[in-house]
Amino acid sequence: MSLSYKQSKTFSTSIGGAITLTAKLGILSFFLSLANNIVTYQKTTSLKTVFRGANTDNQTSQLTLDNFDLAIGLTFYDGLSHTYEKQNLHKYVKLEYTHMNFGFVVNADGNKVP
């Protein structure tokens, strides 16, 4: 970048000389401030670990048929249709479930008591 006046890089008057010096000093100070930013650049890295879960938070989840679904798929890789097996799946697979309730109580000290 250069400044020129009447195809000259400097001004012929003392006011023009002051403008030239001011412009060059401004450009120099700008580049020095950029260099200072590069030298003093610090990257802040922070690590935060949060352990969350139904037992560690005071969290309650009500599972009903409206908000819970279970799907099981059965695939045969031999190229046959296996229509009989698919229609009589109960002969090959036994599904069971267990219903459990668990919880805790927070005492006056804020500690969890099973």
N, CA, C and O atoms as a MOPAC input file, in Angstrom:
PM7 MOZYME 1SCF
protein

 N      0.85300 1    -1.17200 1     0.00000 1
 C      0.00000 1     0.00000 1     0.00000 1
 C      0.89500 1     1.23000 1     0.00000 1
 O      1.83300 1     1.32100 1     0.79200 1
 N      0.61600 1     2.14400 1    -0.85800 1
 C      1.42000 1     3.36500 1    -0.89700 1
 C      0.49800 1     4.55400 1    -1.11300 1
 O     -0.54600 1     4.46000 1    -1.75900 1
 N      0.90900 1     5.63300 1    -0.56800 1
 C      0.18000 1     6.88900 1    -0.74300 1
 C      0.96600 1     7.76300 1    -1.71200 1
 O      2.19000 1     7.85500 1    -1.61700 1
 N      0.27600 1     8.39300 1    -2.62600 1
 C      0.97700 1     9.27700 1    -3.55500 1
 C      0.12000 1    10.51200 1    -3.80500 1
 O     -1.10700 1    10.47900 1    -3.71300 1
 N      0.79700 1    11.57800 1    -4.11700 1
 C      0.13700 1    12.84000 1    -4.44100 1
 C      0.83300 1    13.41700 1    -5.65400 1
 O      2.02600 1    13.71700 1    -5.60500 1
 N      0.10300 1    13.57500 1    -6.73500 1
 C      0.64800 1    14.06100 1    -8.00100 1
 C      1.83400 1    13.19500 1    -8.43100 1
 O      2.88900 1    13.71300 1    -8.79600 1
 N      1.65400 1    11.88200 1    -8.38500 1
 C      2.63400 1    10.87100 1    -8.77700 1
 C      3.93000 1    10.96300 1    -7.98000 1
 O      4.99700 1    10.61100 1    -8.48400 1
 N      3.84200 1    11.43100 1    -6.74600 1
 C      5.00100 1    11.49200 1    -5.86500 1
 C      4.62400 1    10.78800 1    -4.56600 1
 O      3.49600 1    10.92400 1    -4.09300 1
 N      5.56600 1    10.03000 1    -3.98100 1
 C      5.27100 1     9.28100 1    -2.76600 1
 C      5.37900 1    10.15600 1    -1.52500 1
 O      5.00100 1     9.72000 1    -0.43800 1
 N      5.88000 1    11.36600 1    -1.65800 1
 C      5.96700 1    12.29900 1    -0.53400 1
 C      5.29200 1    13.59600 1    -0.93600 1
 O      5.14100 1    13.92000 1    -2.11400 1
 N      4.89500 1    14.32000 1     0.09300 1
 C      4.28000 1    15.62600 1    -0.15500 1
 C      5.36200 1    16.69000 1    -0.16600 1
 O      6.38600 1    16.53500 1     0.49900 1
 N      5.15300 1    17.76200 1    -0.90400 1
 C      6.16700 1    18.81900 1    -1.05300 1
 C      6.14000 1    19.82400 1     0.09600 1
 O      7.09200 1    20.58900 1     0.25400 1
 N      5.10800 1    19.84600 1     0.88000 1
 C      5.01200 1    20.84100 1     1.95000 1
 C      5.26800 1    20.17900 1     3.28700 1
 O      5.28700 1    18.95200 1     3.38800 1
 N      5.46800 1    21.00100 1     4.32900 1
 C      5.69400 1    20.44600 1     5.66500 1
 C      4.41300 1    19.78500 1     6.19400 1
 O      4.48700 1    18.79500 1     6.92100 1
 N      3.24900 1    20.31900 1     5.83800 1
 C      1.98800 1    19.67100 1     6.23700 1
 C      1.87000 1    18.32200 1     5.53400 1
 O      1.44000 1    17.34200 1     6.14200 1
 N      2.24300 1    18.26600 1     4.27300 1
 C      2.23900 1    17.00500 1     3.53000 1
 C      3.21200 1    16.00300 1     4.12500 1
 O      2.91800 1    14.80900 1     4.18100 1
 N      4.37700 1    16.48100 1     4.57200 1
 C      5.35800 1    15.60100 1     5.22700 1
 C      4.79300 1    15.03100 1     6.52200 1
 O      5.00700 1    13.86300 1     6.84700 1
 N      4.06400 1    15.87600 1     7.25900 1
 C      3.44400 1    15.40300 1     8.51000 1
 C      2.38200 1    14.34700 1     8.20600 1
 O      2.26500 1    13.35500 1     8.92600 1
 N      1.61100 1    14.56200 1     7.14100 1
 C      0.59700 1    13.58100 1     6.74200 1
 C      1.27600 1    12.26200 1     6.34000 1
 O      0.79900 1    11.18600 1     6.70000 1
 N      2.38100 1    12.34400 1     5.60000 1
 C      3.11300 1    11.14600 1     5.18200 1
 C      3.63500 1    10.38300 1     6.39500 1
 O      3.46700 1     9.16700 1     6.48900 1
 N      4.27000 1    11.10100 1     7.32500 1
 C      4.78400 1    10.45400 1     8.53300 1
 C      3.66100 1     9.83900 1     9.36200 1
 O      3.79500 1     8.72900 1     9.87600 1
 N      2.56200 1    10.56400 1     9.48600 1
 C      1.42700 1    10.05800 1    10.26400 1
 C      0.85000 1     8.80700 1     9.62600 1
 O      0.52800 1     7.84800 1    10.32700 1
 N      0.71400 1     8.80400 1     8.31700 1
 C      0.17600 1     7.64000 1     7.62300 1
 C      1.10500 1     6.43900 1     7.76200 1
 O      0.64500 1     5.33200 1     8.03900 1
 N      2.40700 1     6.64600 1     7.57300 1
 C      3.36100 1     5.54500 1     7.69100 1
 C      3.43500 1     5.02800 1     9.12300 1
 O      3.53200 1     3.82000 1     9.33700 1
 N      3.38900 1     5.92300 1    10.10400 1
 C      3.39500 1     5.48800 1    11.49700 1
 C      2.10100 1     4.73900 1    11.85100 1
 O      2.12100 1     3.78000 1    12.62200 1
 N      1.00000 1     5.18200 1    11.28800 1
 C     -0.27400 1     4.48300 1    11.52700 1
 C     -0.25400 1     3.06300 1    10.97700 1
 O     -0.68100 1     2.11400 1    11.63500 1
 N      0.25500 1     2.94300 1     9.75400 1
 C      0.34900 1     1.61100 1     9.14200 1
 C      1.31800 1     0.73300 1     9.93200 1
 O      1.03000 1    -0.44100 1    10.16100 1
 N      2.45000 1     1.27600 1    10.34800 1
 C      3.42000 1     0.53000 1    11.13300 1
 C      2.84100 1     0.10100 1    12.47400 1
 O      3.03900 1    -1.03600 1    12.90100 1
 N      2.12200 1     1.00800 1    13.14400 1
 C      1.53400 1     0.64500 1    14.43700 1
 C      0.45100 1    -0.41900 1    14.26900 1
 O      0.28800 1    -1.27300 1    15.14200 1
 N     -0.28400 1    -0.38000 1    13.16800 1
 C     -1.29400 1    -1.40600 1    12.91100 1
 C     -0.63400 1    -2.78000 1    12.76700 1
 O     -1.08400 1    -3.74700 1    13.38200 1
 N      0.41600 1    -2.87300 1    11.97000 1
 C      1.10100 1    -4.14500 1    11.78900 1
 C      1.77600 1    -4.61300 1    13.06900 1
 O      1.81700 1    -5.81200 1    13.34300 1
 N      2.30800 1    -3.67900 1    13.85700 1
 C      2.89900 1    -4.06900 1    15.14300 1
 C      1.84400 1    -4.60300 1    16.10600 1
 O      2.10900 1    -5.54100 1    16.85700 1
 N      0.66100 1    -4.01900 1    16.09000 1
 C     -0.40300 1    -4.53300 1    16.96400 1
 C     -0.86400 1    -5.91500 1    16.50900 1
 O     -1.18300 1    -6.75400 1    17.35100 1
 N     -0.90900 1    -6.17600 1    15.20000 1
 C     -1.23300 1    -7.51200 1    14.70700 1
 C     -0.16700 1    -8.51900 1    15.12500 1
 O     -0.48500 1    -9.62900 1    15.55200 1
 N      1.10600 1    -8.12300 1    14.99800 1
 C      2.19200 1    -9.01800 1    15.40300 1
 C      2.13200 1    -9.29700 1    16.89700 1
 O      2.39600 1   -10.42100 1    17.32300 1
 N      1.79000 1    -8.29500 1    17.69800 1
 C      1.65800 1    -8.48000 1    19.13800 1
 C      0.52500 1    -9.44800 1    19.46000 1
 O      0.65500 1   -10.27900 1    20.35900 1
 N     -0.58000 1    -9.34700 1    18.73500 1
 C     -1.68700 1   -10.28600 1    18.95000 1
 C     -1.28100 1   -11.71800 1    18.62500 1
 O     -1.69700 1   -12.65300 1    19.30800 1
 N     -0.47100 1   -11.89200 1    17.58600 1
 C     -0.01800 1   -13.23300 1    17.21400 1
 C      0.91900 1   -13.79000 1    18.29100 1
 O      0.81500 1   -14.95900 1    18.66100 1
 N      1.83000 1   -12.95600 1    18.79100 1
 C      2.79500 1   -13.41500 1    19.78800 1
 C      2.11600 1   -13.73400 1    21.11400 1
 O      2.45300 1   -14.73400 1    21.74800 1
 N      1.18600 1   -12.92300 1    21.53900 1
 C      0.55900 1   -13.10100 1    22.85400 1
 C     -0.73000 1   -13.90000 1    22.80000 1
 O     -1.47600 1   -13.91700 1    23.77900 1
 N     -1.01600 1   -14.56400 1    21.68300 1
 C     -2.25500 1   -15.32600 1    21.54300 1
 C     -2.26000 1   -16.48600 1    22.52100 1
 O     -1.30000 1   -17.25400 1    22.59200 1
 N     -3.33300 1   -16.60900 1    23.26600 1
 C     -3.49600 1   -17.71200 1    24.20700 1
 C     -4.82400 1   -18.38300 1    23.92500 1
 O     -5.85900 1   -17.72800 1    23.80100 1
 N     -4.77400 1   -19.67400 1    23.82800 1
 C     -5.99600 1   -20.43900 1    23.62200 1
 C     -6.39100 1   -21.06100 1    24.94900 1
 O     -5.59900 1   -21.77500 1    25.56300 1
 N     -7.58700 1   -20.80000 1    25.38400 1
 C     -8.06900 1   -21.33900 1    26.64300 1
 C     -8.81400 1   -22.63600 1    26.37400 1
 O     -9.77000 1   -22.67500 1    25.59900 1
 N     -8.36300 1   -23.68400 1    27.02200 1
 C     -9.00800 1   -24.98200 1    26.90000 1
 C     -9.53000 1   -25.36900 1    28.26600 1
 O     -8.80300 1   -25.32400 1    29.25900 1
 N    -10.78000 1   -25.74500 1    28.31000 1
 C    -11.35400 1   -26.17000 1    29.58200 1
 C    -12.02200 1   -27.51800 1    29.39900 1
 O    -12.53300 1   -27.82900 1    28.32300 1
 N    -12.01600 1   -28.30300 1    30.43900 1
 C    -12.60200 1   -29.63500 1    30.43000 1
 C    -13.60400 1   -29.70400 1    31.56800 1
 O    -13.30300 1   -29.35800 1    32.71000 1
 N    -14.78900 1   -30.15300 1    31.23200 1
 C    -15.83400 1   -30.27100 1    32.23700 1
 C    -16.46300 1   -31.64300 1    32.09100 1
 O    -16.88700 1   -32.02800 1    31.00100 1
 N    -16.52100 1   -32.37200 1    33.17800 1
 C    -17.11800 1   -33.68900 1    33.17900 1
 C    -18.33700 1   -33.66400 1    34.08600 1
 O    -18.25800 1   -33.23900 1    35.23800 1
 N    -19.44600 1   -34.11700 1    33.56400 1
 C    -20.68300 1   -34.14500 1    34.32700 1
 C    -21.19300 1   -35.57800 1    34.30700 1
 O    -21.37000 1   -36.17000 1    33.24200 1
 N    -21.42500 1   -36.12600 1    35.48500 1
 C    -21.99200 1   -37.45700 1    35.59400 1
 C    -23.47800 1   -37.30600 1    35.84300 1
 O    -23.89300 1   -36.72700 1    36.84800 1
 N    -24.28100 1   -37.82900 1    34.92300 1
 C    -25.72300 1   -37.69700 1    35.04700 1
 C    -26.35000 1   -39.06700 1    34.93100 1
 O    -25.82500 1   -39.95200 1    34.25400 1
 N    -27.43800 1   -39.22700 1    35.57600 1
 C    -28.16200 1   -40.48100 1    35.49200 1
 C    -29.40300 1   -40.41200 1    36.35400 1
 O    -29.57700 1   -39.48600 1    37.14600 1
 N    -30.25700 1   -41.39600 1    36.19200 1
 C    -31.50300 1   -41.40900 1    36.95300 1
 C    -31.23500 1   -41.56900 1    38.44700 1
 O    -32.01400 1   -41.08200 1    39.26700 1
 N    -30.15900 1   -42.23400 1    38.80800 1
 C    -29.85600 1   -42.42400 1    40.22600 1
 C    -29.09700 1   -41.25900 1    40.83200 1
 O    -29.23700 1   -41.00400 1    42.02800 1
 N    -28.29700 1   -40.54200 1    40.05100 1
 C    -27.50500 1   -39.45000 1    40.60300 1
 C    -28.26400 1   -38.12700 1    40.61500 1
 O    -27.95500 1   -37.25000 1    41.42300 1
 N    -29.23400 1   -37.97000 1    39.75200 1
 C    -30.07000 1   -36.76600 1    39.75300 1
 C    -31.38300 1   -37.10100 1    40.45800 1
 O    -31.77400 1   -38.26500 1    40.54600 1
 N    -32.02300 1   -36.11600 1    40.93200 1
 C    -33.35700 1   -36.32800 1    41.49900 1
 C    -34.34500 1   -36.36700 1    40.34100 1
 O    -35.13600 1   -35.44400 1    40.14500 1
 N    -34.28300 1   -37.44900 1    39.58300 1
 C    -35.02500 1   -37.55400 1    38.33400 1
 C    -35.99100 1   -38.72200 1    38.42700 1
 O    -35.64000 1   -39.79700 1    38.91300 1
 N    -37.19400 1   -38.50400 1    37.96300 1
 C    -38.21000 1   -39.55300 1    37.93700 1
 C    -38.71700 1   -39.69300 1    36.52000 1
 O    -39.03400 1   -38.70300 1    35.86000 1
 N    -38.79100 1   -40.92500 1    36.05600 1
 C    -39.31100 1   -41.19300 1    34.72500 1
 C    -40.47900 1   -42.14700 1    34.85800 1
 O    -40.34900 1   -43.21100 1    35.46400 1
 N    -41.59800 1   -41.78400 1    34.30900 1
 C    -42.77200 1   -42.64300 1    34.30300 1
 C    -42.87000 1   -43.29000 1    32.92700 1
 O    -43.11900 1   -42.60400 1    31.93600 1
 N    -42.67900 1   -44.60000 1    32.85800 1
 C    -42.76900 1   -45.30800 1    31.59400 1
 C    -44.17300 1   -45.86600 1    31.45100 1
 O    -44.64700 1   -46.61400 1    32.30600 1
 N    -44.82500 1   -45.50100 1    30.37500 1
 C    -46.16400 1   -46.00000 1    30.07600 1
 C    -46.15500 1   -46.51700 1    28.64300 1
 O    -45.14600 1   -46.41500 1    27.94500 1
 N    -47.26700 1   -47.06400 1    28.21500 1
 C    -47.35600 1   -47.53400 1    26.83200 1
 C    -47.32500 1   -46.38400 1    25.83500 1
 O    -47.07200 1   -46.60200 1    24.65000 1
 N    -47.58000 1   -45.15700 1    26.30000 1
 C    -47.56300 1   -43.99800 1    25.40600 1
 C    -46.14800 1   -43.48400 1    25.13200 1
 O    -45.88800 1   -42.93700 1    24.06000 1
 N    -45.22900 1   -43.65600 1    26.09500 1
 C    -43.90100 1   -43.08100 1    25.90400 1
 C    -42.78600 1   -44.13000 1    25.87400 1
 O    -41.61000 1   -43.77200 1    25.93200 1
 N    -43.12600 1   -45.39800 1    25.78500 1
 C    -42.11400 1   -46.45300 1    25.74400 1
 C    -42.55400 1   -47.50800 1    24.74500 1
 O    -43.72400 1   -47.88900 1    24.69600 1
 N    -41.60600 1   -47.96900 1    23.95600 1
 C    -41.91800 1   -48.97100 1    22.95400 1
 C    -40.71900 1   -49.90600 1    22.84900 1
 O    -39.57300 1   -49.47800 1    22.98500 1
 N    -40.98800 1   -51.17000 1    22.60900 1
 C    -39.94900 1   -52.16300 1    22.45600 1
 C    -40.18000 1   -52.89300 1    21.14400 1
 O    -41.28700 1   -53.36200 1    20.87700 1
 N    -39.15300 1   -52.99000 1    20.33500 1
 C    -39.27700 1   -53.65800 1    19.03300 1
 C    -38.20400 1   -54.73000 1    18.92100 1
 O    -37.05600 1   -54.52600 1    19.31500 1
 N    -38.59800 1   -55.86800 1    18.38000 1
 C    -37.66700 1   -56.97400 1    18.16100 1
 C    -37.78200 1   -57.38300 1    16.70100 1
 O    -38.88500 1   -57.54700 1    16.17900 1
 N    -36.65500 1   -57.54500 1    16.05400 1
 C    -36.64800 1   -57.97100 1    14.66100 1
 C    -36.01500 1   -59.34300 1    14.52900 1
 O    -35.11100 1   -59.69900 1    15.28500 1
 N    -36.48800 1   -60.09700 1    13.58000 1
 C    -35.96000 1   -61.42900 1    13.31600 1
 C    -35.64800 1   -61.50900 1    11.82700 1
 O    -36.52500 1   -61.28700 1    10.99300 1
 N    -34.39600 1   -61.82700 1    11.49400 1
 C    -33.96900 1   -61.86000 1    10.10100 1
 C    -33.29800 1   -63.19300 1     9.81700 1
 O    -32.45900 1   -63.64900 1    10.59400 1
 N    -33.65800 1   -63.80700 1     8.72400 1
 C    -33.02500 1   -65.03800 1     8.26700 1
 C    -32.16400 1   -64.69400 1     7.05600 1
 O    -32.59500 1   -63.95200 1     6.17300 1
 N    -30.96600 1   -65.22500 1     7.01700 1
 C    -30.03100 1   -64.88700 1     5.95500 1
 C    -29.84800 1   -66.00800 1     4.92600 1
 O    -28.87500 1   -65.98800 1     4.17200 1
 N    -30.75100 1   -66.97400 1     4.88000 1
 C    -30.57200 1   -68.06700 1     3.94200 1
 C    -31.39300 1   -67.90500 1     2.66100 1
 O    -31.37500 1   -68.79500 1     1.81100 1
 N    -32.10500 1   -66.79900 1     2.50800 1
 C    -32.83900 1   -66.53100 1     1.28700 1
 C    -34.23600 1   -67.11900 1     1.23800 1
 O    -34.96900 1   -66.85200 1     0.28600 1
 N    -34.63500 1   -67.90700 1     2.22200 1
 C    -35.97600 1   -68.48500 1     2.25300 1
 C    -36.92900 1   -67.53900 1     2.97200 1
 O    -36.49300 1   -66.66500 1     3.72100 1
 N    -38.24700 1   -67.71400 1     2.74300 1
 C    -39.21800 1   -66.77900 1     3.32000 1
 C    -39.47800 1   -67.03700 1     4.79700 1
 O    -39.76800 1   -66.09700 1     5.53700 1
 N    -39.38000 1   -68.30400 1     5.25200 1
 C    -39.59900 1   -68.67200 1     6.65300 1
 C    -40.93400 1   -68.16100 1     7.18100 1
 O    -41.00300 1   -67.64400 1     8.29600 1
 N    -41.97800 1   -68.30000 1     6.40100 1
 C    -43.30700 1   -67.82400 1     6.78100 1
 C    -43.80900 1   -68.53500 1     8.03300 1
 O    -44.35700 1   -67.88800 1     8.92600 1
 N    -43.63700 1   -69.83600 1     8.11500 1
 C    -44.11700 1   -70.58300 1     9.27700 1
 C    -43.42100 1   -70.11400 1    10.55300 1
 O    -44.07100 1   -69.92400 1    11.58100 1
 N    -42.12600 1   -69.93100 1    10.49100 1
 C    -41.37300 1   -69.50600 1    11.67700 1
 C    -41.80600 1   -68.11000 1    12.12500 1
 O    -41.92700 1   -67.84800 1    13.32100 1
 N    -42.03700 1   -67.22800 1    11.17300 1
 C    -42.44600 1   -65.86800 1    11.52600 1
 C    -43.85100 1   -65.83700 1    12.12200 1
 O    -44.11500 1   -65.04600 1    13.02700 1
 N    -44.73800 1   -66.66800 1    11.63800 1
 C    -46.10100 1   -66.69700 1    12.16800 1
 C    -46.17900 1   -67.41200 1    13.51700 1
 O    -47.09100 1   -67.14600 1    14.30100 1
 N    -45.25100 1   -68.30100 1    13.79400 1
 C    -45.24200 1   -69.05100 1    15.04700 1
 C    -43.99500 1   -68.71400 1    15.86100 1
 O    -43.31400 1   -69.60300 1    16.37200 1
 N    -43.71600 1   -67.45900 1    15.97000 1
 C    -42.51200 1   -66.99300 1    16.65100 1
 C    -42.50500 1   -67.39500 1    18.12300 1
 O    -41.43800 1   -67.59900 1    18.70000 1
 N    -43.68100 1   -67.51100 1    18.73600 1
 C    -43.75800 1   -67.83900 1    20.15500 1
 C    -43.18400 1   -69.22600 1    20.46200 1
 O    -42.86200 1   -69.50600 1    21.61700 1
 N    -43.05100 1   -70.08600 1    19.47500 1
 C    -42.46000 1   -71.40500 1    19.68200 1
 C    -40.93600 1   -71.32700 1    19.77900 1
 O    -40.30200 1   -72.22600 1    20.33300 1
 N    -40.34200 1   -70.25000 1    19.23800 1
 C    -38.89400 1   -70.15000 1    19.16200 1
 C    -38.30300 1   -69.13000 1    20.13400 1
 O    -37.13600 1   -69.23100 1    20.51500 1
 N    -39.09300 1   -68.17400 1    20.52100 1
 C    -38.59200 1   -67.08600 1    21.36100 1
 C    -39.52000 1   -66.92300 1    22.54400 1
 O    -40.74000 1   -66.91000 1    22.38600 1
 N    -38.94400 1   -66.79900 1    23.73400 1
 C    -39.73200 1   -66.55800 1    24.93700 1
 C    -39.33700 1   -65.18000 1    25.46900 1
 O    -38.16700 1   -64.92800 1    25.75500 1
 N    -40.30800 1   -64.30700 1    25.59700 1
 C    -40.06300 1   -62.95400 1    26.08600 1
 C    -40.59900 1   -62.82700 1    27.50200 1
 O    -41.73100 1   -63.22200 1    27.78100 1
 N    -39.79800 1   -62.28300 1    28.38200 1
 C    -40.20800 1   -62.02200 1    29.75600 1
 C    -39.76600 1   -60.61300 1    30.11900 1
 O    -38.82200 1   -60.07100 1    29.54500 1
 N    -40.45400 1   -60.04600 1    31.06500 1
 C    -40.01700 1   -58.75500 1    31.57100 1
 C    -40.21500 1   -58.73900 1    33.07300 1
 O    -41.03900 1   -59.47700 1    33.61500 1
 N    -39.47200 1   -57.91400 1    33.71900 1
 C    -39.56000 1   -57.76400 1    35.16500 1
 C    -39.82300 1   -56.30200 1    35.46900 1
 O    -39.16100 1   -55.41100 1    34.93600 1
 N    -40.77800 1   -56.07400 1    36.31600 1
 C    -41.11900 1   -54.70800 1    36.73800 1
 C    -40.44200 1   -54.45800 1    38.07100 1
 O    -40.63400 1   -55.21800 1    39.02000 1
 N    -39.65000 1   -53.39500 1    38.14900 1
 C    -38.93000 1   -53.07100 1    39.38500 1
 C    -39.14600 1   -51.61100 1    39.72700 1
 O    -39.17300 1   -50.75200 1    38.84500 1
 N    -39.29700 1   -51.34100 1    40.98700 1
 C    -39.33400 1   -49.97600 1    41.50600 1
 C    -38.10200 1   -49.76900 1    42.36900 1
 O    -37.77000 1   -50.62400 1    43.19000 1
 N    -37.43100 1   -48.66000 1    42.19500 1
 C    -36.30900 1   -48.32500 1    43.06600 1
 C    -36.33500 1   -46.82900 1    43.28500 1
 O    -36.90400 1   -46.07800 1    42.49300 1
 N    -35.72100 1   -46.41100 1    44.35600 1
 C    -35.71700 1   -44.99000 1    44.65800 1
 C    -34.78300 1   -44.69400 1    45.80100 1
 O    -34.07800 1   -45.58100 1    46.28300 1
 N    -34.77300 1   -43.47200 1    46.23100 1
 C    -33.94000 1   -43.04300 1    47.34100 1
 C    -34.60900 1   -41.84200 1    47.99000 1
 O    -35.52100 1   -41.23100 1    47.43200 1
 N    -34.13400 1   -41.52600 1    49.17500 1
 C    -34.64300 1   -40.38700 1    49.93000 1
 C    -33.45400 1   -39.50400 1    50.25700 1
 O    -32.38800 1   -40.00700 1    50.61000 1
 N    -33.62000 1   -38.21400 1    50.14600 1
 C    -32.57200 1   -37.26600 1    50.50200 1
 C    -32.84600 1   -36.79300 1    51.91600 1
 O    -33.91500 1   -36.25200 1    52.20100 1
 N    -31.86000 1   -37.00100 1    52.82200 1
 C    -32.06500 1   -36.59300 1    54.21400 1
 C    -31.76100 1   -35.10200 1    54.37700 1
 O    -31.48100 1   -34.40700 1    53.40100 1
 N    -31.81800 1   -34.62300 1    55.61400 1
 C    -31.65400 1   -33.19500 1    55.88000 1
 C    -30.25200 1   -32.68600 1    55.52500 1
 O    -30.07700 1   -31.50200 1    55.23800 1
 N    -29.24900 1   -33.58100 1    55.54400 1
 C    -27.88700 1   -33.19500 1    55.19000 1
 C    -27.64200 1   -33.15500 1    53.69900 1
 O    -26.56600 1   -32.75000 1    53.25900 1
 N    -28.62600 1   -33.56900 1    52.91000 1
 C    -28.48300 1   -33.60400 1    51.46700 1
 C    -27.90200 1   -34.89700 1    50.95000 1
 O    -27.60100 1   -35.00500 1    49.76100 1
 N    -27.73300 1   -35.89400 1    51.82400 1
 C    -27.19800 1   -37.19600 1    51.41900 1
 C    -28.33500 1   -38.09900 1    50.97800 1
 O    -29.44100 1   -38.04200 1    51.51500 1
 N    -28.04700 1   -38.92200 1    50.00600 1
 C    -29.06100 1   -39.85100 1    49.49600 1
 C    -29.07100 1   -41.10800 1    50.35800 1
 O    -28.02600 1   -41.70800 1    50.60800 1
 N    -30.23700 1   -41.49200 1    50.80000 1
 C    -30.41700 1   -42.68200 1    51.61700 1
 C    -31.23900 1   -43.67000 1    50.81900 1
 O    -32.32900 1   -43.32500 1    50.36200 1
 N    -30.74400 1   -44.91800 1    50.63000 1
 C    -31.51000 1   -45.89100 1    49.84500 1
 C    -32.79900 1   -46.29500 1    50.52500 1
 O    -33.55200 1   -47.10700 1    49.98800 1

